[in-house]
């Protein structure tokens, strides 16, 4: 019987299974998660110094980083609130670290150069950027 309790229960279970399958197949870009808190990534104070040392301000605006007032690349003022890195990668700490270390490996031909930043240095830079208000 189509309206019996057992039929409704079967439909309910089938619907839940379908939702689970659809959710599992979603691309992570569909629902970006907010980045981890800055303290769990690296040392934000060191990251601020590294952003100046590697002259990231030659292309980006970065609050409280000396000489970081350029408009060549995007502003990094609200990095922690952005959904994507480079417009296509979900904004997650390890993704940002990979991007800072070797952007060409993620997006060949991007204007962002590899600057010789180590993964540990990139974690500190990411901590600073994610900690900006």
NORHU-V236688 format. One record per residue. N is the residue number from 1. OMEGA is omega in radians with two decimals (999 if undefined). Layout:
BEGIN
N:OMEGA + N:OMEGA
END
This chain:
BEGIN
1:-3.08 + 2:-3.08 + 3:-3.12 + 4:3.11 + 5:-3.13 + 6:3.10 + 7:3.11 + 8:3.12 + 9:3.11 + 10:3.10 + 11:3.13 + 12:3.13 + 13:3.13 + 14:3.12 + 15:3.11 + 16:3.11 + 17:3.13 + 18:3.10 + 19:3.13 + 20:3.13 + 21:3.13 + 22:3.13 + 23:-3.14 + 24:-3.10 + 25:-3.12 + 26:3.03 + 27:-3.13 + 28:3.11 + 29:-3.13 + 30:-3.10 + 31:-3.12 + 32:3.10 + 33:3.09 + 34:3.13 + 35:3.08 + 36:3.11 + 37:-3.05 + 38:-3.08 + 39:-3.12 + 40:-3.07 + 41:-3.08 + 42:-3.10 + 43:-3.06 + 44:3.14 + 45:3.08 + 46:3.13 + 47:3.10 + 48:3.11 + 49:-3.13 + 50:3.10 + 51:3.07 + 52:-3.10 + 53:-3.12 + 54:3.06 + 55:3.11 + 56:3.11 + 57:3.05 + 58:-3.14 + 59:-3.00 + 60:2.90 + 61:3.14 + 62:-3.12 + 63:3.05 + 64:3.02 + 65:-3.09 + 66:3.08 + 67:3.14 + 68:-3.08 + 69:-3.06 + 70:3.09 + 71:-3.13 + 72:3.08 + 73:-3.13 + 74:3.03 + 75:3.11 + 76:-3.06 + 77:-3.07 + 78:-3.08 + 79:-3.11 + 80:-3.13 + 81:-3.13 + 82:3.13 + 83:-3.03 + 84:3.00 + 85:-3.12 + 86:3.06 + 87:-3.08 + 88:-3.11 + 89:3.13 + 90:-3.07 + 91:3.10 + 92:-3.06 + 93:-3.09 + 94:3.08 + 95:3.10 + 96:3.10 + 97:3.11 + 98:-3.13 + 99:-3.12 + 100:-3.10 + 101:-3.05 + 102:-3.10 + 103:-3.12 + 104:3.13 + 105:-3.14 + 106:-3.12 + 107:-3.13 + 108:3.12 + 109:3.11 + 110:3.11 + 111:-3.14 + 112:-3.13 + 113:2.94 + 114:-3.03 + 115:-3.12 + 116:3.14 + 117:3.09 + 118:3.09 + 119:3.12 + 120:3.09 + 121:3.14 + 122:3.08 + 123:3.10 + 124:3.10 + 125:3.13 + 126:3.11 + 127:3.11 + 128:-3.09 + 129:3.13 + 130:-3.13 + 131:3.13 + 132:3.14 + 133:999
END
